[in-house]
Amino acid sequence: MTTMSAPGAPRPASSDWWRSAVIYQVYPRSFADGNGDGTGDLAGVRSRLGYLRDLGVDAIWYTPWYASPLADGGYDVRDYRTIDPAFGTLEDAEALIAEAREAGIRTIVDVVPNHISSEHEWFRAALAAGPGSPERERFWFHDGKGAGGAEMPTRWVSSFQGDTWTRTTNPDGTPGQWYLHLFTPEQPDVNWNHPDVRREHEDVLRFWFDRGAAGIRIDSAALIVKDPGLPEVPEAPGPGEHPHLDRDEIHDIYRSWRRVADAYDEPRVLVGEVWLADHERFAQYLRPDEMHTAFNFDFMARPWDAKELRESIRTTLEAHAPVGAPATWVLSNHDITRPVTRYGREDSSFDFAAKRFGTPTDLELGRRRARAAALLVAALPGALYVYQGDELGLPEADVPREAIQDPMHFRSGGVDPGRDGCRVPLPWARTGSSLGFGPDGGADPWLPQPAAWADLSVEAQDGDPASMLTLYRRTLHLRRDLPALHTAPLTWLDHGGDDVLAFTRGDRFACVVNLGTEPVPLPAGATVLLASGPADGVVGPDTAVWLETAH
């Protein structure tokens, strides 16, 4: 039997720590409120570093903490070198990075290269300067089509649904040019053909790397380069033929970023948000002179089905192998319906376009499956991402319609519930005005917390051997202590039938996950190291076990 390390024991320093790291995603607005104003902040994170150390994470990825009007949760950046006052100051960020590193936790910051805020000084200058000005060349300003330029330059569809162009107004009140925004109108796209754009972003990387950030997460990484001819999207675009997705020219940009990252004594890490169905095109971003890793969204979007998940694991590992990059595994993030809810639905896959209010959900079923999924992803080769609150088994919250703030909800005409349900502030205590999210008696949290979350709080689960929090702690510490889970390849086992995922990592470790409706026997001679549910000689339905196998 393997003995687990003491809680909080950091992993020994290594230059390739990112290959098998556990990275915890903090959504700063909803993690912990240090000053009682109802909004999470960096002081709140600093106060909870001990919790994250004891959980067993190697790094924290922060969603944008920069100055922002918050038209899209901080992904509309006004100033990359300033912390939003709601979260604290630059000095707070520097202290947080340093204190986390002392606790053995590295920091990954979010960079948003596709667009900036419409309140950014560049965009304000572009509006003021007018058509044909150098200031507008940093963006995608364009005359409209048709009589008087009244038609949009293209019919591209927004990632947030709706139009991708907004028309400006000239100083004399007449209609002006249009500008491109693949997301909200408050997020104008920048023009990556312009040297100012390239130079500015490389300077931003150095700014944060110089302050101790161990890496960056690159938002919407495959979208940033556009075809300057602005053609319409072909009905079936071939590789590199889409006018604003995965264009071949994009790789020169990330090669230059890699040179910036490699210039440090401890090379910094580039993590891409790359949504691509084509595995070969996806892998191109992970060549040795580009990004280190990229998010694996395919697995997260699949239903709770053995055939589907096996296919996702197989194709993911095969795509990464030729470029020598590690895979990443994630069950959710700040955009995705939480696994406890998602896995409790008839359709347990995820599709942005399919989100609707009132979808029937069996939370007990979802919780069993989410526990099993946690063991499954933690046993796979590569890096593991944990979104804040998943270690507590939080379900998607039903945010009252009048409290919803996410633009996806409003741009859908009110049909899509949006993403606020997975962004509700965390419960730390059983009682109090914000369940320990902020000081008792402080302002109400920026999104309302369900009263039932008191029983899912850190305080309620701490020390409970059957809780989700205890399962995550045991999983992450055992994962850290088993060398095979850092280096050994995956080998599939033929065990239990079509509804079972079974594999080994090295000579002594096996993982068996039963996604079917009938129990399956444990492999002969195996000793249970960890289980997501009862495992007395068998692996029950919707249950995962980690095993020490005989030689």
C-alpha positions in Angstrom: 0.0 0.0 0.0 1.3 3.4 -0.9 1.6 6.0 1.9 0.4 9.4 1.1 2.5 12.5 1.8 1.5 14.9 4.5 -1.1 17.5 3.6 0.6 20.6 2.2 3.8 18.8 1.2 4.9 20.6 -2.0 6.2 18.7 -5.0 9.9 19.0 -5.5 10.9 21.7 -7.9 11.2 20.7 -11.5 11.5 22.6 -14.8 8.9 20.3 -16.4 6.4 20.5 -13.5 3.7 21.4 -16.0 3.7 18.0 -17.6 1.8 16.3 -14.8 0.7 19.3 -12.6 -2.5 19.8 -10.8 -3.7 23.3 -11.7 -6.5 24.9 -9.7 -8.6 27.5 -11.5 -9.5 30.6 -9.4 -12.3 32.9 -10.6 -11.3 35.8 -8.4 -14.6 37.4 -8.2 -16.1 34.3 -6.6 -13.4 32.6 -4.6 -13.1 34.6 -1.4 -14.0 38.1 -0.3 -11.3 39.7 1.9 -12.9 43.1 2.5 -16.6 42.3 2.7 -17.8 44.2 -0.3 -19.5 41.2 -1.9 -16.8 40.6 -4.5 -13.9 38.1 -4.3 -10.5 39.7 -4.3 -6.8 38.9 -4.0 -6.8 39.4 -0.3 -9.4 36.6 -0.1 -7.2 34.3 -2.1 -4.1 35.1 0.0 -6.2 34.1 3.1 -7.0 30.7 1.6 -3.6 29.7 0.3 -3.3 27.1 3.1 -6.5 25.5 1.9 -5.1 25.2 -1.7 -1.8 23.9 -0.4 -3.5 21.2 1.7 -5.7 20.3 -1.3 -2.6 19.4 -3.1 -2.4 21.7 -6.1 0.8 22.7 -7.9 -0.4 25.9 -9.5 -3.2 28.4 -9.6 -4.7 29.8 -12.9 -6.4 33.1 -12.3 -9.0 34.3 -14.8 -8.4 38.0 -15.6 -7.8 40.2 -12.6 -7.0 43.3 -14.7 -8.8 46.6 -14.7 -12.0 46.0 -16.6 -15.6 47.3 -17.0 -16.7 43.7 -16.6 -18.8 43.5 -19.7 -17.7 39.9 -19.9 -16.4 38.8 -16.6 -13.0 40.6 -17.0 -12.3 39.2 -20.4 -12.7 42.8 -21.6 -9.3 44.2 -20.4 -8.8 47.9 -20.1 -5.3 47.8 -18.7 -3.1 44.7 -18.5 -0.7 46.3 -16.1 -3.3 47.3 -13.5 -5.3 45.1 -11.1 -9.0 46.0 -11.1 -9.7 47.9 -7.9 -12.4 45.4 -7.0 -9.7 42.8 -6.7 -6.9 44.9 -5.1 -3.7 46.4 -6.3 -0.6 45.4 -8.3 1.2 45.1 -5.0 -1.4 42.6 -3.8 -0.9 40.5 -7.0 2.9 40.6 -6.5 2.5 39.5 -2.8 0.0 36.7 -3.8 2.4 35.3 -6.4 5.3 35.4 -3.9 3.3 33.9 -1.0 1.9 31.2 -3.2 5.3 30.2 -4.5 6.5 30.0 -0.8 3.7 27.5 -0.3 4.9 25.5 -3.4 2.2 26.8 -5.7 3.0 28.5 -9.0 0.9 31.2 -10.7 -0.6 31.2 -14.2 -2.2 34.5 -15.3 -4.8 34.9 -18.1 -3.9 36.9 -21.3 -6.7 37.8 -23.8 -5.0 38.4 -27.1 -8.0 38.4 -29.4 -9.7 41.6 -28.1 -9.5 44.4 -25.5 -12.1 46.5 -23.8 -13.8 49.3 -25.7 -12.6 51.5 -22.8 -9.0 50.6 -23.5 -7.0 53.7 -24.4 -6.2 52.3 -27.8 -9.8 51.9 -28.8 -10.8 55.3 -27.4 -8.1 56.9 -29.5 -9.2 55.0 -32.6 -12.8 56.2 -32.2 -11.5 59.8 -31.8 -9.1 59.7 -34.7 -11.6 58.6 -37.3 -11.4 56.6 -40.6 -8.1 56.0 -42.2 -6.1 57.0 -39.1 -3.1 55.0 -37.8 -5.0 54.5 -34.5 -7.7 52.5 -36.3 -5.2 50.2 -38.0 -4.7 48.4 -34.7 -8.3 47.2 -35.0 -10.7 45.9 -37.7 -12.5 49.1 -38.7 -14.2 48.8 -42.1 -16.7 50.5 -44.3 -20.1 48.9 -44.5 -21.6 47.3 -47.6 -24.7 48.5 -49.5 -26.3 51.9 -49.8 -24.6 54.3 -47.4 -22.5 51.5 -45.9 -25.5 50.3 -43.9 -24.8 46.6 -44.2 -22.2 44.8 -42.0 -18.9 44.0 -43.8 -19.4 40.2 -43.2 -22.1 37.9 -41.9 -19.7 36.2 -39.4 -21.5 34.9 -36.3 -20.4 35.8 -32.8 -19.1 33.3 -30.3 -21.8 34.8 -28.0 -24.5 34.5 -30.7 -25.6 37.5 -32.7 -23.7 40.0 -34.9 -19.9 40.5 -35.0 -19.9 44.1 -36.2 -21.0 47.4 -34.6 -21.3 50.6 -36.4 -19.7 53.8 -35.1 -21.1 57.3 -35.1 -19.1 60.1 -36.7 -18.6 63.4 -34.7 -21.3 65.1 -36.8 -23.8 62.4 -35.8 -23.8 60.5 -39.1 -23.3 56.7 -39.3 -19.6 55.8 -39.5 -17.4 52.7 -40.0 -18.0 49.3 -38.5 -15.7 47.5 -36.1 -15.2 43.8 -35.6 -15.9 42.0 -32.3 -16.1 38.2 -32.3 -17.6 38.5 -28.8 -19.5 41.5 -27.3 -19.4 45.0 -28.8 -17.5 46.0 -25.7 -14.7 43.7 -26.8 -13.3 45.0 -30.1 -10.9 42.6 -31.9 -7.3 43.8 -32.3 -5.4 43.4 -35.6 -2.5 41.0 -35.3 -1.0 42.2 -38.6 -0.1 45.4 -36.8 3.4 45.6 -35.1 2.0 47.6 -32.2 -0.3 44.7 -31.3 2.5 42.1 -31.4 4.9 44.3 -29.5 2.4 45.2 -26.8 1.5 41.6 -26.0 5.1 40.5 -25.8 5.7 43.3 -23.3 2.7 42.2 -21.3 4.1 38.7 -21.1 7.4 40.0 -19.8 5.6 42.3 -17.3 4.0 39.3 -15.6 6.9 36.9 -16.0 9.1 39.5 -14.4 6.8 39.5 -11.4 7.1 35.8 -10.9 4.2 34.4 -12.9 5.2 30.8 -14.0 3.1 30.9 -17.1 0.1 32.3 -19.0 -3.2 30.9 -20.2 -4.0 32.2 -23.6 -7.7 33.0 -24.1 -9.4 32.1 -27.5 -6.0 31.2 -28.8 -7.0 30.0 -32.2 -9.1 33.1 -33.1 -6.7 36.0 -33.1 -5.6 36.1 -36.8 -8.1 37.1 -39.5 -8.0 37.0 -43.3 -7.6 40.7 -44.2 -9.8 40.2 -47.2 -12.7 39.5 -44.8 -14.3 36.7 -46.9 -17.5 35.0 -45.6 -17.0 31.6 -43.8 -17.0 28.8 -46.4 -19.7 26.2 -46.1 -17.1 23.5 -45.4 -13.7 25.3 -44.8 -10.6 23.2 -45.3 -7.5 23.4 -43.1 -6.5 27.0 -42.7 -9.3 28.3 -44.9 -11.6 29.7 -42.1 -11.4 33.5 -42.2 -11.0 33.9 -38.4 -10.3 30.5 -36.9 -7.0 28.5 -36.9 -5.3 30.4 -39.7 -1.8 29.2 -40.6 -0.2 32.6 -39.9 -1.1 32.3 -36.2 1.8 30.0 -35.4 4.4 32.7 -36.0 2.9 34.6 -33.2 3.1 31.8 -30.7 6.6 30.9 -31.7 7.6 34.5 -30.8 5.8 34.1 -27.5 7.7 30.9 -26.8 11.0 32.7 -27.3 9.9 35.2 -24.7 8.9 32.4 -22.3 12.2 30.4 -22.9 14.4 33.5 -22.2 13.8 33.1 -18.4 16.1 31.1 -16.1 13.0 29.0 -15.2 11.3 28.9 -18.5 7.7 30.1 -18.4 4.8 28.0 -19.6 2.3 28.8 -22.4 -1.2 27.2 -22.0 -3.6 27.7 -24.9 -7.4 27.7 -25.0 -7.7 26.0 -28.3 -11.2 24.8 -29.4 -10.6 22.7 -32.5 -12.2 19.5 -33.7 -9.3 18.6 -36.0 -6.8 16.8 -33.8 -3.9 17.3 -36.2 -4.5 21.0 -36.4 -4.8 21.1 -32.6 -1.4 19.4 -32.2 0.3 22.0 -34.3 -0.1 24.5 -31.5 1.9 22.2 -29.3 5.0 21.8 -31.4 8.2 22.2 -29.4 8.7 25.8 -30.3 5.1 26.9 -29.6 2.8 26.3 -26.6 3.6 23.8 -23.9 0.0 22.6 -23.4 -3.5 23.3 -24.5 -6.9 22.6 -22.9 -8.6 19.4 -23.9 -12.2 20.5 -24.4 -13.2 17.3 -26.3 -13.2 15.2 -23.1 -15.2 17.8 -21.1 -17.9 18.0 -23.8 -18.5 14.2 -24.0 -21.4 12.4 -22.3 -21.0 9.9 -19.4 -20.6 7.0 -21.8 -17.7 4.5 -21.8 -17.4 4.4 -25.6 -17.4 8.2 -25.9 -14.9 8.8 -23.1 -12.6 6.0 -24.3 -12.5 7.5 -27.8 -11.8 10.9 -26.4 -8.9 9.6 -24.3 -7.5 7.6 -27.2 -7.6 10.4 -29.7 -6.3 13.0 -27.3 -3.2 10.9 -26.4 -2.6 10.1 -30.0 -2.8 13.7 -31.0 -0.3 14.8 -28.4 2.2 12.0 -29.0 3.8 13.2 -32.2 4.7 16.6 -30.7 5.8 15.3 -27.3 3.3 17.4 -25.4 1.3 16.3 -22.4 -2.5 16.1 -22.6 -4.6 18.1 -20.2 -7.8 16.9 -18.5 -10.6 19.1 -17.1 -14.2 18.5 -16.1 -15.3 22.1 -16.0 -14.4 25.7 -15.9 -16.0 29.2 -15.5 -17.9 28.7 -18.8 -19.1 25.1 -18.4 -22.1 23.6 -16.6 -20.7 21.9 -13.4 -20.2 18.1 -13.6 -22.5 17.3 -10.7 -25.3 18.8 -12.7 -24.2 17.9 -16.2 -23.7 14.2 -15.4 -27.1 14.0 -13.8 -28.9 14.8 -17.0 -30.3 12.6 -19.7 -28.0 14.3 -22.1 -24.8 14.5 -20.0 -22.6 16.0 -22.8 -22.0 19.8 -23.1 -22.9 22.1 -25.9 -23.0 25.9 -25.5 -26.0 26.2 -27.9 -28.0 23.6 -26.0 -28.1 25.2 -22.5 -31.7 25.9 -21.4 -33.6 26.8 -18.2 -35.3 24.0 -16.3 -33.4 21.0 -17.7 -34.3 18.0 -15.5 -31.4 16.9 -13.3 -30.8 14.0 -10.9 -28.2 15.4 -8.6 -27.5 12.2 -6.7 -26.7 10.4 -10.0 -24.6 13.4 -11.0 -22.7 13.4 -7.8 -21.8 9.7 -8.0 -20.6 10.2 -11.6 -18.7 13.4 -10.7 -16.9 11.5 -7.9 -16.0 8.7 -10.4 -14.9 11.2 -13.0 -12.6 12.9 -10.6 -10.6 9.7 -10.1 -10.7 9.0 -13.8 -9.2 12.3 -15.0 -6.6 12.3 -12.1 -5.4 8.9 -13.3 -4.8 9.9 -16.9 -1.4 10.9 -18.3 -0.8 14.6 -18.4 -1.9 17.7 -16.4 -5.1 18.0 -14.4 -7.2 21.2 -14.0 -9.7 21.6 -11.2 -12.2 24.4 -11.3 -12.9 26.1 -7.9 -15.8 24.4 -6.2 -15.7 21.1 -8.1 -13.7 19.7 -5.2 -16.8 20.5 -3.0 -19.2 18.9 -5.5 -21.1 22.1 -6.1 -23.9 21.8 -8.6 -24.8 24.4 -11.1 -26.7 27.1 -9.2 -30.1 28.3 -10.4 -29.4 32.0 -10.5 -32.7 34.1 -10.4 -33.3 35.7 -13.7 -33.2 39.2 -12.3 -29.7 38.5 -10.9 -28.1 37.1 -14.1 -25.2 39.2 -15.4 -23.7 37.1 -18.1 -23.9 38.6 -21.6 -24.5 35.2 -23.1 -28.0 35.2 -21.5 -29.0 38.6 -22.9 -27.5 38.0 -26.4 -29.6 34.8 -26.6 -32.8 36.8 -26.1 -33.1 35.3 -22.6 -33.2 31.6 -23.7 -29.7 30.7 -22.6 -29.3 30.7 -18.8 -25.7 31.8 -19.3 -22.7 30.9 -17.3 -23.4 32.6 -13.9 -24.6 29.3 -12.5 -21.0 28.0 -12.3 -19.7 31.4 -11.1 -21.6 31.7 -7.8 -19.3 32.6 -4.8 -18.0 29.6 -2.9 -19.3 28.5 0.5 -16.6 28.2 3.1 -18.8 28.0 6.3 -22.1 26.4 7.3 -23.4 29.7 8.6 -23.1 33.5 8.1 -24.5 36.0 5.7 -22.3 34.8 2.8 -21.4 31.2 4.1 -17.9 32.4 4.8 -17.3 33.8 1.4 -16.8 37.2 3.0 -16.8 38.4 6.6 -20.1 37.9 8.4 -22.2 41.0 8.1 -20.5 42.2 4.9 -22.2 43.0 1.6 -24.2 40.3 -0.1 -22.2 38.2 -2.6 -22.3 39.6 -6.2 -24.3 36.5 -7.2 -26.8 34.9 -4.7 -25.7 31.6 -3.1 -28.2 28.8 -2.7 -29.1 28.2 1.0 -28.5 24.4 0.5 -24.8 25.2 -0.2 -24.3 25.4 3.6 -24.1 21.6 3.7 -21.5 21.7 0.8 -19.3 24.2 2.5 -15.6 23.6 3.2 -16.5 23.6 6.9 -19.2 21.0 6.5 -17.0 18.7 4.4 -13.7 19.1 6.3 -13.0 15.9 8.2 -16.0 14.0 6.7 -14.4 10.8 5.2 -17.3 10.5 2.7 -17.3 14.0 1.4 -16.2 15.2 -2.0 -13.6 17.4 -0.5 -12.0 14.5 1.3 -12.1 12.5 -1.9 -10.3 15.2 -3.8 -7.7 15.7 -1.1 -6.9 12.0 -1.0 -6.9 11.8 -4.8 -4.5 14.7 -5.4 -2.1 13.6 -2.7 -2.0 10.0 -3.8 -1.6 11.2 -7.4 1.4 13.2 -6.3 3.0 10.2 -4.4 2.6 7.6 -7.2 5.5 8.0 -9.7 3.6 6.0 -12.4 1.0 8.8 -12.5 3.7 11.3 -13.6 5.7 9.3 -16.1 4.1 5.9 -17.1 2.1 5.6 -20.3 -1.5 4.4 -20.3 -2.2 0.8 -21.4 -5.9 -0.3 -21.8 -7.1 -3.4 -19.9 -9.8 -5.7 -21.2 -11.8 -5.9 -18.1 -15.5 -5.7 -17.3 -17.0 -5.3 -20.8 -18.0 -2.4 -23.0 -19.3 -0.2 -20.2 -16.0 -0.2 -18.3 -12.9 1.9 -18.7 -9.9 0.0 -17.3 -6.2 0.8 -17.8 -2.8 0.6 -16.2 -0.1 3.1 -15.6 3.2 1.3 -15.0 3.5 -2.2 -13.4 1.6 -1.7 -10.2 -1.2 0.8 -10.8 -4.6 0.3 -12.4 -7.8 2.4 -12.7 -11.2 0.8 -13.3 -14.3 3.0 -13.9 -17.7 1.4 -14.3 -20.1 3.5 -16.4 -22.6 0.7 -16.7 -25.6 -0.3 -14.6 -24.3 -3.6 -13.2 -21.4 -4.2 -10.8 -18.1 -5.6 -12.2 -15.5 -7.6 -10.2 -12.2 -6.2 -9.2 -9.2 -7.5 -11.1 -7.8 -10.6 -9.3 -5.1 -9.9 -6.8 -5.6 -6.1 -6.7 -5.7 -4.0 -3.6 -7.9 -0.9 -3.5 -6.0 2.3 -3.0 -8.9 4.7 -3.4 -12.5 4.4 -4.5 -15.2 7.0 -5.4 -17.9 4.7 -3.8 -18.3 1.3 -2.2 -15.8 -1.2 -3.6 -16.1 -4.4 -1.6 -14.9 -7.0 -4.2 -16.8 -5.2 -7.0 -16.9 -1.9 -8.7 -20.5 -0.6 -8.6 -22.2 1.4 -11.3 -20.9 5.0 -11.7 -17.9 4.2 -9.5 -14.1 4.4 -10.1 -11.3 2.7 -8.2 -7.6 3.1 -8.1 -5.8 -0.2 -7.5 -2.4 -1.5 -6.6 -1.9 -4.6 -8.8 0.2 -7.7 -8.2 3.5 -8.0 -10.1 
